[in-house]
Amino acid sequence: MFQKAAKDIHTKTLWDIDFEKSLAEKLINKGLKKTEIAYKIARIIDEDLSEETHTIIVSQEDTDTINYLIKAIKYVTGN
């Protein structure tokens, strides 16, 4: 999602050669439009959330890491 937003905002940058190197150069040169990228990511997330509802079902017996994190998030959010 971040890469898509960065590529959409910085269309003249050669991202496909080495994304991490191009990103580092932008950061070092203070040329990365972080606010615009953040807004773009927020819009992508907002559009994704409005498209359909996702339901996650977690068994109380499951003890793997993913289920632990899901249970923790549900607990913190009161769900």
C-alpha positions in Angstrom: 0.0 0.0 0.0 2.8 2.4 0.9 4.7 1.6 -2.4 1.6 2.2 -4.4 1.0 5.5 -2.7 4.6 6.6 -3.1 4.6 5.6 -6.8 1.3 7.5 -7.4 2.6 10.7 -5.8 6.2 10.6 -7.2 5.5 9.6 -10.8 8.8 10.8 -12.1 10.9 8.6 -9.8 12.3 5.3 -11.1 10.9 3.1 -8.4 11.0 -0.2 -10.3 14.8 -0.4 -10.3 15.3 -0.4 -6.5 12.4 0.9 -4.5 14.3 0.9 -1.2 17.2 2.8 -2.6 15.0 5.4 -4.3 13.0 5.8 -1.1 16.3 6.3 0.9 17.4 8.9 -1.6 14.1 10.8 -1.3 14.4 10.7 2.5 18.0 11.9 2.6 17.2 14.7 0.2 14.1 15.6 2.1 12.1 15.2 -1.2 9.6 12.6 0.0 6.1 14.0 0.1 5.2 12.2 3.3 1.9 14.0 4.0 0.6 13.4 0.5 1.5 9.7 0.8 -0.2 9.5 4.2 -3.4 11.0 2.8 -3.2 8.6 -0.2 -2.9 5.6 2.1 -5.7 6.9 4.3 -8.0 7.2 1.2 -7.0 3.6 0.1 -7.8 2.2 3.5 -11.1 4.2 3.6 -12.1 2.9 0.2 -11.2 -0.7 1.2 -13.2 -0.5 4.4 -16.3 0.9 2.7 -16.3 -1.9 0.1 -17.1 -4.8 2.3 -17.1 -5.9 5.9 -14.5 -8.5 6.9 -15.3 -10.9 9.8 -12.5 -12.8 11.6 -13.5 -15.8 13.6 -11.1 -16.9 16.2 -11.4 -20.2 18.1 -10.8 -19.9 21.8 -8.6 -23.0 21.6 -6.2 -21.6 19.0 -2.9 -20.5 20.5 -0.8 -19.4 17.5 0.6 -15.9 17.2 -2.0 -14.6 14.7 -4.9 -15.6 16.9 -3.2 -14.2 20.0 -2.9 -10.8 18.2 -6.5 -10.9 16.9 -7.7 -11.6 20.5 -5.6 -8.8 21.9 -7.0 -6.3 19.3 -10.5 -7.4 20.0 -10.0 -7.0 23.7 -8.5 -3.5 23.4 -11.2 -2.3 21.0 -14.0 -3.8 23.1 -15.2 -6.2 20.4 
